[in-house]
Structures are given as C-alpha cells and as structure tokens.
Amino acid sequence: MSERAVRPDGGGGTPTGRFADFGRPRRVDGGLKARSTRGAIGRSWWSRRFLEVLESFALGTRLTRGRSYARAGQVVSLDIAPGAVTAVVQGSRPRPYTVHIGLSAFPPEFWDRIEAELAGQAFFSARLLAGDLPAELEELFAAAGAPLFPAGVDELAQRCDCPDFAVPCKHLAATFYLLAEAFDADPFELLHWRGRGRAELLGRLRALRAAATGAPAPSEQDDVPAPVVAEPVEGAPVGAARALAGLPSTPLADAADRFWLPPVPLPDRPPSLATGPDLLLRQLGPPAPAIGGPGLVERLRRAYQAFGR
C-alpha cells in the first residue's frame, strides 16, 4: 500500500507552494544513468511489460517526472533484494533521499513448485539457462496463482523521505525507470525481486533436470551462470545445448518427420494487457482551459468509448 497521499493535482502538474521553491537537483558524480537518452525506456519484453503495468495504474504522468532524473544520473545507488528495492536519489537538497519499493516475494514452497514446472519442460530450461526470460513465463506464473508482475498499485509499497507527498514522487519514478533498465541488463533481477536469485534458480533447474534424466549431478563449474542477454538471441545458444545435453538421443530416421516440431507442447503466448479505452486520458490529465479543460476530456472519453465498441 502506498504510504503517502496523492497530491490533489495528481502529481503531474507544475509544483506549487513550498515545492515551487526547490531549485535544480544537485549534480551527482558517478550516478546511475539510464542508457536510454531519448524516447521510451526498456528494450526487452520484461522491462517494457513492467513499465506497461505501472502505466496501466494511471501512473504515466507521474512516472515521466522522474525520467529526466534517471537520465541525468541522479540515482546514486540501486539495490534489489527479495521483496524490496532500495535506492538513494539526489534531489535539490544537500542530503539525498532514500527510496523503498516493496513487492512481496513468493514463499519457498511456491518456488519449489515453479522450479519443478520449469524443469519439466526443455523449452523453459533452455531459455533460462541461456540467460533469457521467455514471454510464456508470465503465463506460467499467472496459471500458478501468483502473477509475476504486480496486479494492482496497492501491491507496491512506495516510500521516499522527500517532502513531496505525490506517489510516486520524481525520486520514486526515477527508481522505477532505473529498475526497468536493471531488468534489461539482467532479467534474473526481476525473479530475484520475487524471491529467487539467479544462481539458486539455475542450480535447482540443473539438479532437477539431472534427476529426471539420470544424468550426473551438475558440478560447481556447471553452476556458473550463462552470459546475460537483454534481447532474445538468435540461433541455438551454448546454454541451450548444455540444458538439453541430458535428453536421450533419437536416431535421425525416427525423428525426421518431427524435426521442426518442439520437443514438448509450447504454452500459448500470454494475453495482452486489457485496459479501458480512456486510459490515455487518465494519464495525461485535463488540458488547459484555453483548449477545452475538463469538458474536452469528458467529450473525448465518450468518443473513445464509442470507438472502442
């Protein structure tokens, strides 16, 4: 649950009152800068999906307040742990602000069940051992009753010790953007936030695959994680070959008719996010009185609803 009330203007307008007195943020030497210098942030499906989910909570306008902070390197540090993301963000005051974003980690017994599901399908094992998160993973978690991404804004515990009481403030928003890019750089950080780190997850998958195929138990060298890629890879990666090495071989003459078929049925791709037709209007807020104000928003909302039907 967010621990501060939303500002009456939704947090997206020009600061007024005591917030208007704040100057530019203090420059940070060696701060964490977003790699994206323009346009949208997030390259992989999992980071884009994370930001898409946040925007579906009508946080779009308030999120953009922190994009310039993320690109200017105002985030001093970012740490991801099971159930909690903490960051230090430099604002206009001498002392930087401390940010906390909480999301419940899944319990160990749930991860045991998920790991058994993943190890039972070569498709998932190969992709994960290659350092990639397949899009079908989201549906697997949803089917298990524990969505990978938050289903509502009340699942996120957002805290910042700055004086702004908008949720998220620009320091929280900057952290969200840097968090999405951290997921780009290492997709296992998303799973780590949910309670299972890379080394433990991959070690469990190798052990379960070995037990199922009768192959020797993986050595410590086998537990070295595969190189991380933020984009889907082309061709057959080395990690996939290592994951499939324990499968029984089949003579080519017996498998020719099934050569292009997957070894196990692939799950359906996850459904797209369902949103109302007026989501964009809720994110942008009312226009200036000179071009119609709230009355224009209501007319556009009715038009969008008609087009949506």
C-alpha positions in Angstrom: 0.0 0.0 0.0 1.3 3.4 -0.9 2.2 5.3 2.3 1.6 8.8 1.1 -1.5 10.5 -0.3 -1.6 11.6 -3.9 -1.4 15.3 -4.5 -4.7 17.0 -5.5 -3.3 17.8 -8.9 -2.3 14.1 -9.5 1.4 14.9 -9.2 1.7 15.7 -12.9 1.4 19.4 -13.0 3.7 22.3 -12.1 4.7 22.2 -8.4 3.1 24.9 -6.4 3.6 26.3 -2.9 6.6 25.2 -1.0 7.6 22.7 -3.8 8.0 25.6 -6.2 10.9 26.9 -4.1 13.1 23.9 -4.9 15.9 24.5 -7.3 17.5 22.2 -9.8 18.8 18.9 -8.5 22.4 18.8 -7.3 24.8 17.2 -9.8 25.9 13.7 -9.0 29.4 12.4 -9.9 29.2 8.8 -10.9 25.4 8.4 -10.6 23.5 5.7 -12.3 22.3 7.0 -15.7 19.6 5.4 -17.8 21.1 4.1 -21.0 18.2 5.4 -23.0 18.8 9.1 -23.7 15.5 9.7 -25.6 12.2 8.1 -26.2 10.9 5.1 -24.3 12.9 3.3 -21.7 13.1 -0.5 -21.7 14.3 -2.8 -24.5 13.3 -6.3 -23.5 9.8 -7.6 -23.2 10.1 -8.0 -19.4 11.2 -4.4 -18.8 8.6 -3.0 -21.2 6.0 -5.1 -19.6 7.0 -3.9 -16.1 6.6 -0.2 -17.2 3.4 -1.0 -19.1 1.9 -2.5 -15.9 2.9 0.6 -14.0 1.3 2.9 -16.6 -1.9 0.8 -16.5 -2.3 2.0 -12.9 -2.7 5.5 -14.4 0.8 6.5 -13.1 2.0 7.5 -16.5 2.1 11.3 -15.9 3.8 10.9 -12.5 6.3 8.4 -13.8 7.5 10.8 -16.5 8.5 13.3 -13.8 11.4 11.0 -12.9 12.6 10.2 -16.4 14.9 13.3 -16.5 16.2 12.3 -13.1 17.0 8.8 -14.3 18.7 10.1 -17.4 20.7 12.8 -15.6 22.3 10.2 -13.2 20.5 11.5 -10.0 20.2 7.9 -8.7 23.2 7.4 -6.5 22.7 3.7 -5.8 20.1 0.9 -6.5 19.9 -2.4 -4.7 17.5 -5.3 -5.5 16.7 -7.9 -2.8 13.9 -10.3 -2.4 10.7 -8.3 -1.7 12.5 -4.9 -1.6 14.2 -2.4 -3.9 16.1 0.4 -2.2 17.7 3.4 -3.8 19.4 6.7 -2.9 18.4 9.6 -5.1 19.9 13.1 -5.1 17.5 15.9 -5.3 17.9 19.7 -4.8 18.7 19.4 -1.1 22.2 18.5 0.2 21.2 15.2 1.7 20.0 12.6 -0.9 16.6 10.9 -0.4 16.1 7.2 0.4 13.6 5.3 -1.7 12.0 2.0 -1.0 9.8 0.0 -3.3 8.4 -3.2 -1.8 6.8 -6.1 -3.6 6.0 -9.4 -1.8 8.5 -12.2 -2.5 7.0 -15.6 -3.3 7.5 -18.2 -0.5 10.0 -21.0 -0.9 7.3 -23.7 -1.3 5.9 -21.8 -4.3 9.3 -21.6 -5.9 9.8 -25.3 -5.4 6.6 -25.9 -7.4 7.5 -23.4 -10.1 11.0 -24.8 -10.5 9.5 -28.3 -11.0 7.3 -26.9 -13.7 10.2 -25.2 -15.4 12.5 -28.2 -15.2 9.8 -30.4 -16.7 9.8 -28.5 -20.0 13.1 -28.3 -22.0 11.8 -25.1 -23.6 11.8 -23.2 -20.3 15.1 -24.8 -19.1 16.9 -24.0 -22.3 15.8 -20.4 -22.4 16.5 -19.7 -18.7 19.9 -21.4 -18.8 20.7 -19.2 -21.8 20.1 -16.1 -19.7 16.7 -15.2 -21.3 13.2 -15.0 -19.9 10.6 -16.4 -22.4 7.4 -14.4 -22.6 5.5 -17.6 -21.8 6.9 -17.4 -18.3 4.4 -14.7 -17.4 1.5 -17.0 -18.2 3.1 -19.9 -16.2 3.2 -17.7 -13.1 -0.3 -16.5 -13.6 -1.6 -20.1 -14.0 0.1 -20.9 -10.7 -1.9 -18.2 -9.0 1.0 -15.8 -8.4 1.4 -13.2 -11.2 5.0 -12.3 -12.0 4.1 -8.5 -12.2 2.0 -6.6 -9.6 -1.7 -6.8 -10.4 -2.5 -3.5 -8.6 -0.8 -0.5 -7.3 -1.7 -1.5 -3.8 0.7 -4.4 -4.1 3.6 -1.9 -4.3 4.8 -0.3 -1.0 6.3 3.0 -2.1 8.3 5.2 0.3 10.5 8.2 -0.1 11.6 10.5 2.6 11.4 13.7 0.5 8.8 16.4 1.4 6.8 15.8 -1.8 3.7 13.8 -0.9 2.8 12.7 -4.5 3.0 9.0 -5.1 5.2 8.3 -6.9 7.4 11.4 -6.5 10.1 12.0 -9.0 12.6 10.1 -6.9 10.4 7.0 -6.8 9.7 7.4 -10.5 13.4 7.7 -11.4 14.0 4.5 -9.4 11.2 2.7 -11.4 13.0 3.6 -14.7 16.4 2.5 -13.4 14.8 -0.7 -12.1 13.4 -1.4 -15.6 16.8 -0.9 -17.1 18.3 -3.2 -14.4 15.8 -5.9 -15.6 17.1 -5.2 -19.2 20.7 -5.8 -18.1 19.9 -8.9 -16.0 16.4 -10.4 -16.4 17.0 -12.6 -13.3 16.9 -9.5 -11.2 13.1 -9.5 -11.7 12.9 -13.1 -10.4 15.3 -12.1 -7.6 12.9 -9.3 -6.5 10.2 -12.0 -6.4 12.3 -14.2 -4.1 14.7 -16.4 -6.2 18.2 -15.4 -7.3 19.9 -16.4 -10.5 22.4 -18.9 -9.0 19.9 -20.7 -6.8 17.2 -20.9 -9.6 19.6 -22.2 -12.3 21.3 -24.6 -9.8 17.9 -26.0 -9.0 16.9 -26.4 -12.6 20.1 -28.3 -13.5 19.7 -30.6 -10.5 16.0 -31.3 -11.3 16.9 -31.9 -15.0 19.7 -34.3 -14.0 17.5 -36.2 -11.6 14.8 -36.6 -14.3 17.2 -37.9 -17.0 19.6 -39.9 -14.8 22.5 -37.7 -15.8 25.3 -37.0 -13.4 24.7 -34.2 -10.9 25.9 -30.8 -12.1 29.3 -29.7 -10.9 30.2 -26.4 -9.4 31.5 -25.3 -12.8 28.2 -26.1 -14.3 26.6 -23.7 -11.9 28.4 -20.7 -13.4 25.6 -18.6 -14.9 25.3 -18.2 -18.7 26.1 -14.8 -20.1 23.2 -12.3 -19.7 21.4 -11.0 -22.8 18.7 -8.3 -22.6 17.3 -9.2 -26.0 16.1 -12.6 -27.4 19.1 -14.4 -29.0 19.2 -15.8 -32.5 20.1 -19.4 -33.2 21.0 -22.1 -30.7 22.9 -20.6 -27.7 25.5 -22.6 -25.7 23.3 -22.6 -22.7 20.5 -24.4 -24.6 22.9 -27.1 -25.6 24.0 -27.6 -22.0 20.4 -27.8 -20.8 19.4 -30.4 -23.4 22.6 -32.5 -23.1 20.9 -35.0 -20.8 18.0 -35.8 -23.1 18.0 -39.3 -24.7 19.2 -39.3 -28.3 16.9 -40.4 -31.1 18.0 -41.9 -34.4 17.6 -39.3 -37.2 15.5 -41.7 -39.3 12.9 -41.9 -36.4 12.8 -38.1 -35.8 12.9 -36.7 -39.4 9.1 -36.2 -39.5 9.3 -34.3 -36.2 12.4 -32.3 -36.9 10.7 -28.9 -36.9 8.3 -29.6 -34.0 9.1 -28.6 -30.4 10.1 -31.5 -28.0 7.2 -30.5 -25.7 4.0 -28.6 -26.5 4.6 -24.9 -26.2 2.2 -22.9 -24.0 0.1 -20.2 -25.5 1.6 -16.7 -25.5 0.3 -14.5 -22.6 -2.7 -12.4 -23.3 -2.2 -8.7 -23.9 -2.9 -6.3 -21.1 -6.6 -5.3 -21.0 -7.2 -1.6 -20.5 -10.0 0.8 -20.8 -10.3 3.0 -23.9 -9.8 6.1 -21.8 -6.5 5.1 -20.2 -4.5 7.7 -22.1 -6.9 10.4 -21.0 -6.4 9.4 -17.4 -2.7 9.5 -17.7 -2.5 12.9 -19.5 -4.8 14.8 -17.2 -7.1 17.7 -18.1 -5.9 20.1 -20.8 -5.6 23.9 -20.3 -8.9 25.9 -20.1 -7.9 27.6 -23.4 -8.4 24.3 -25.3 -11.4 23.0 -23.5 -10.4 22.0 -20.0 -12.2 19.1 -18.2 -15.2 19.4 -20.6 -13.0 18.4 -23.5 -11.7 15.4 -21.6 -15.3 14.2 -21.0 -16.2 14.6 -24.6 -13.1 12.7 -25.7 -13.8 10.0 -23.2 -17.3 9.4 -24.7 -15.8 9.3 -28.2 -13.1 6.8 -27.2 -15.7 4.6 -25.6 -17.8 4.7 -28.8 -14.7 3.9 -30.9 -13.8 1.1 -28.6 -17.2 -0.6 -29.2 
